[in-house]
Amino acid sequence: MGEVAVTIGGRRYPVSCDDGQEEHVTKLAAYVDKRAQELAESVGRVSEARLLVMTCLVVADELADAYDELDRLQSQTKIAERRARVDAEAALETRFAPLVDALAERIESIAGRLEKD
């Protein structure tokens, strides 16, 4: 198991993580620290615990927005896929309908000749 020391709000914290995830955890901590610093600058002096709670809420809000955007994009993708499928079916029908009609006429012609014989 990996371990990395991260700094948030000027304090170092040891954090355990899966092997190979140290860099990722360090980047996440740097993001949280940045957001905490931004909040501290905007709200002024607050307790460390309150600042971390506020930071967690801000990051959770960003995550919720990202999930909403993901849902919106997935819905748009499904709609676009349905439209593409309908358009493709229409294009195939337009392209092959005359061929099918011609084949049907030939079959009817052959059937008519066979009935005469």
N, C-alpha and C positions, 0 to 999 in steps of 0.2 A: 504494500500500500504506500502511495506517495504522500509526501507532506510538503507543504509550502507555507511560508510566512507571508501574510498579506498585511497591508497597512490601510486602515480606514479611519478617517477622522484623526489622523496623527498617532493612532495606536496600532501596534503590531499584534496580529492574531495568528497563532499556528492553526493551520487547516489541513485535515487529512483529506486525501482524494485518491481516486484510482490511479495506478501507475500510468504515466504518460499524460495525465490531465493537469499537471502542474501549471503549464503555461496558460491553459484555458481558465483555470481558477484564478490565476493572477490577473488576467485580463478582466474577468468578471469583477474582481475586487477593485481594480482600478476604475471601472465604470461606476461602481457603487460609491467609491470614495469621491469621484468627480461630482456625482449627483449630490452627495452629502455636502461637499464644499459649496456648491451652487446654492443649496438650500440654506446653509449657514449664513452665506452672504446676504440672502434675501430676507431671512426672518430675524436675523440678529442672534444674539446669544441665547441659546437654549441648552438644556441638559443633554448630555451625550445620548442617553436612552431615548429622549424625545426626538432628537435629531435622527437617530437610526430608525425609529418608528416612522417618522415623516418620510425618510428616504425610502424605506420599504414600501410605503404607500404610493409614492411617486413612481417607483420602478414597477410596482404591481399595476398601476394605472397604465403605464406605457405598455406593459405586457398585455393587458386587457385590450387596449387599442390595437395592438399588433394582431391579437386573435380575431378581433372584429374585422380587421382588414383582410386577414387570411380567409375568413368565412365569406366576406364579400367577393373576394377574388375567385374563390372556389365556386361560388354561385354563378358568377359571370362566366367562368370556364365551362361549367355544365351547360349553361344556356348557349354559349358559342358552339360547344360540341353538338348539341341537339340541332342547332341551325345548320351547322356544317353537314350533319348527317342527312337532314331533310333536303338541303340543297344538292348534295351528292346523289341522293335517290332521285330527285327531280331531274337532274342532269342525265343520269343513266336512263331514266324512263324516256326522256326526250330523245336521247341518242338511239335507244334500242326499240322504241315503239314502232317506228317505221319498218324495221327489220322483222319484228314479230308479226306485224300486219302482213308484210309481203310473204312470210313463211306460211301464215294462216291461209292466205289466198292460194298459194301453191298447193297446200294440203287439200283445200276444198276442191281445187281444180283436179287434182289427182283422184280424190274420192269420187268426184263427179264422173270422171272417165271410167273408173272401175265399176261404178254402178251401171253404166251403159253397156259394159261388156258382159 
